Amino acid sequence: MKRFIAATLLVLSVVTISAQDIRVLDYRQLKPYLEKKNDTTYVVNFWATWCLPCVKEMPYFQKIHDQYAGSGVKVLLVSLDFVNHIESRLKSFIQKHQLTPEVLVLNDPDANSWISQVHPAWSGALPATLVYNRHSVDFYEKSFTYEELEQIVKQKLENK
């Protein structure tokens, strides 16, 4: 029983630590995360805690992260929450949903200058997801079912 409690506390402390290590970036700092040219397939989800479709699909990104962890897939969650809500909303959301992919906060007020740089088809609506590898880039301005998201990832891995 003591080992179980110790293990549980260790897991909770890891979740707490990861929830506290949230980097805040402007678009210039985020851009290298969107342009990596290596053997990894990147699934970059733009979301916010106040976006209901984003919240609904978040478990699917966590599941992709878990399922493909050793398969050359990296999930990155780019939050568009306000910086002053990191402590009050974002960290508790991450803990509540036990999110383990890397979470970054994009804090760049000049959205008109960077939205089209993420992808020309992006209107700025959330959720939005970029799935890319060194061979191709796909952009989706929609919410996903798990099956849809998994199919996109599988297809990217097959076409590496």
GIZI-V52483 format. One record per backbone hydrogen bond with DSSP energy under -1.0 kcal/mol. CO is the residue of the C=O (numbers start at 1). NH is the residue of the N-H. If there is no record, write none. Layout:
BEGIN
[[CO & NH] [CO & NH]]
END
This chain:
BEGIN
[[1 & 5] [2 & 6] [3 & 7] [4 & 8] [5 & 9] [6 & 10] [7 & 11] [8 & 12] [9 & 13] [10 & 14] [11 & 15] [12 & 16] [13 & 17] [14 & 18] [15 & 19] [16 & 20] [20 & 22] [23 & 105] [25 & 107] [26 & 30] [27 & 31] [30 & 33] [31 & 34] [41 & 74] [42 & 132] [43 & 76] [44 & 130] [45 & 78] [46 & 128] [47 & 80] [48 & 51] [51 & 55] [52 & 56] [53 & 57] [54 & 58] [57 & 60] [57 & 61] [58 & 62] [59 & 63] [60 & 64] [61 & 65] [62 & 66] [63 & 67] [64 & 68] [68 & 71] [68 & 73] [72 & 41] [74 & 43] [76 & 45] [77 & 104] [78 & 47] [79 & 106] [82 & 85] [83 & 86] [85 & 89] [85 & 90] [86 & 91] [89 & 93] [90 & 94] [91 & 95] [92 & 96] [93 & 97] [94 & 99] [102 & 77] [104 & 79] [105 & 25] [109 & 111] [110 & 113] [111 & 115] [114 & 118] [115 & 119] [119 & 122] [128 & 46] [129 & 140] [130 & 44] [131 & 138] [132 & 42] [136 & 133] [138 & 131] [140 & 129] [145 & 149] [146 & 150] [147 & 151] [148 & 152] [149 & 153] [150 & 154] [151 & 155] [152 & 156] [153 & 157] [154 & 158] [155 & 159] [157 & 160]]
END
